[in-house]
Amino acid sequence: MQKVRFGKTDMEITPIGFGAWAIGGGGWAAAWGPQDDDEAVGAIQRAVELGVNWVDTAAVYGTGHSEELVARALKNVPEVDRPYVFTKCSLVWDEKREISNVLKADSVKQECEDSLRRLQTDVIDLYQIHWPRPGEDIVEGWQALADLTQEGKVRHIGVSNFDVGQMERIKDIAPIETLQPPYNMLNRGVEDEILPYAGQNDIGVIVYSPMRSGLLMGKMTRERVENMPSDDWRRNTDDFNEPKLSENLKLVSVLEEVGGAHNASPGEVAIVWTLRNPNVTAAIVGGRRPDQVDGIIGAADLNLADEEFERIEAAIP
């Protein structure tokens, strides 16, 4: 699989990476419902086997469980094949798994220690502030990440969900190496300012939810939405409910037709659409089972014609 330069870092990464949000399991605020741990481990291992060279997780995913599964999946991977591991801080939880935002330096540094332990590693390849909350503490939090690089506990640092003003506030403390924003056909809010800013400042961009959390994969139906587990966060989002759901499923039918000409899935077409933006480095793609990885891996090598992109644009609600 080809690799691309990742902003100011010394890393070259594959155009798609494995996203470990959905494998965290159920019973927490942003869960995707129950998850089989063996299938989750198998999904990560399948992605690595197929050439994916980075995994993105976060401390809060499954309140620590996602990081533990990443460590389990990579435990016996030879060093030469070991992917980069990216994780995030700033969301902490209590004994009831209730989550809060904290960016105080001592909290960030403790989170790093906890992530190192769960990931069973001595250094994190990329450490990111998950959310810029509380806003008044982003400078302190970013300084803590800069300190962690000096201590050798993290190699590179970046931000997630930051806007241009927030990045401007922290950039003089330490260079912002990477940015992780949401981006897909149904969520294009970063196109006008945030992505151009990243491009102008050589900030590597890995976008999350390129398939709108599974909605654009081609396997979502009204029945499937109605039968989602009660703790699946998607049940309560507008795009998964009427009147938007019908419009979005019409878009998926167009993605199916475009992909069909290339033996590609609708999800792969949706991923490639995000990668077409010149300011996007790569896309984070989740998978809960090995076969789901097989259904999206082709996006790394899929090429669409201009007229096909134009047809997709015309179909976006």
KOLKE-162591 format. One record per residue (C-alpha): residue in one letter; x, z, y. Coordinates in steps of 0.1 Angstrom, whole numbers, plus 5000, padded with zeros to 4 digits. Each point is the difference from the previous one (the first is absolute). Layout:
<recs>
AXZY/...
</recs>
This chain:
<recs>
M500050005000/Q501349915034/K501050285025/V499750035037/R502050205026/F498250325009/G500450045037/K503050205012/T500650164966/D502649884975/M497349944974/E498749674988/I496650044984/T497649784980/P497049865019/I497750244982/G500650364991/F498150244978/G497650235019/A499550344983/W497050135020/A497349934974/I501850154971/G500150355015/G496850104981/G496750155010/G498950315018/W501549965034/A498949865034/A501249644996/A499749974962/W499049684981/G498450194972/P501450124967/Q503349844988/D501749974967/D503650115005/D501349794971/E498449695015/A501450095034/V503550034986/G499649684982/A498949825031/I503150115019/Q502249904971/R498349664997/A500649935037/V503750084996/E500349794969/L498549705019/G502650045028/V498450225026/N502950205016/W498250275020/V497350264995/D498150165029/T498450344996/A499350315021/A500150374995/V496350035006/Y498949744974/G498450214973/T501450305019/G503449944985/H499049844967/S500749645010/E503750095007/E500250174966/L498749694983/V502549785018/A502850224988/R498649994964/A499749625001/L503549955013/K501850264979/N501449774974/V500449695022/P503649895000/E501750065034/V500649635005/D496249944997/R498850315018/P497849915030/Y500250155034/V497650305005/F498250055033/T497950305008/K498450175029/C499550345017/S497750175026/L496950074978/V500150344983/W497550184979/D499050354990/E499050164966/K496549855004/R501649655005/E498749995035/I502249785021/S501350045036/N502449825023/V503350175008/L503149865017/K502050315008/A503649974990/D500150284975/S496949864982/V501449644999/K503350134986/Q498250214974/E497949704990/C503149804995/E501450264977/D496850004980/S499949624998/L503649994988/R499150254972/R496949814990/L501849675000/Q502950154981/T502649845023/D502750115025/V499149755027/I496949825012/D500549635008/L497449995028/Y498350305015/Q497049945023/I497750205022/H496649934984/W497850055031/P500950075036/R498050325001/P500150245018/G501049765027/E501850265020/D502450064971/I501149654991/V503350045020/E500850324981/G499149844967/W502149695006/Q503050225010/A499650174967/L500149674981/A503149915020/D501650334990/L499249934963/T502049675002/Q503050195014/E499650254971/G500149724975/K496650084985/V498449675012/R501649665005/H497549845024/I497150125021/G496849835012/V496550065011/S496549924987/N496849955021/F501850035033/D499049795031/V502449855025/G499850295024/Q500850254973/M503049804988/E501249975036/R500050385003/I502450064971/K502249694999/D502850155021/I500450304976/A500949774971/P499349634993/I496749934983/E501049814970/T496649934984/L496350005006/Q497150034976/P496749895015/P496749904983/Y499549625000/N497649774982/M497449735008/L497450275008/N502350225021/R502149805025/G500450265027/V503849994999/E500449635007/D499949995038/E502550285009/I501450204971/L501349724978/P501649815029/Y501750325012/A501450054966/G501349654999/Q501650035034/N501850324991/D501149904965/I497850264983/G499349924964/V496349994992/I498450084967/V496249975003/Y497650204979/S496649914986/P500649635001/M497049964976/R497950245020/S500350274973/G498949774972/L497149845018/L501749665001/M501450014965/G497049804986/K498850274976/M497950205025/T496249974997/R497050195014/E499650164966/R503650114999/V499750165034/E496850184991/N501750144969/M503250125017/P500950364992/S498650255026/D503550085012/D501049645006/W500549985038/R499049645001/R496350084994/N499750125036/T501749715018/D498149735018/D501749714983/F498850124966/N496450055012/E497349775014/P499749805021/K503749944999/L500450004962/S498049674996/E502149835027/N503250124984/L499049884965/K499349655015/L503650005013/V501250094965/S498249704986/V502149785024/L503250184989/E499049934964/E499749635007/V503249975020/G501950204973/G498549794972/A501949705011/H503350204995/N499050204969/A500150305023/S497650295004/P498050085031/G502250315005/E503149794999/V498649775027/A499150305021/I503650144997/V501549675009/W497849985031/T501650325013/L503549884992/R499549685021/N500350215031/P503649965012/N500250375010/V499150124965/T502950074976/A498150094969/A496750134986/I499250324981/V497849924970/G498550284979/G499349994963/R498450264977/R500749814967/P502749764988/D497549714998/Q499150055037/V503649945008/D500049684980/G497149885022/I501850035033/I503749944993/G499649625005/A499550065038/A503850035003/D500449634993/L496649855011/N500149735027/L496849895017/A499649695022/D499150035037/E496549864993/E499450274974/F500950275025/E497649835025/R497250014974/I500650374994/E500050075038/A496749835003/A498550224973/I501250345013/P496950195013/
</recs>
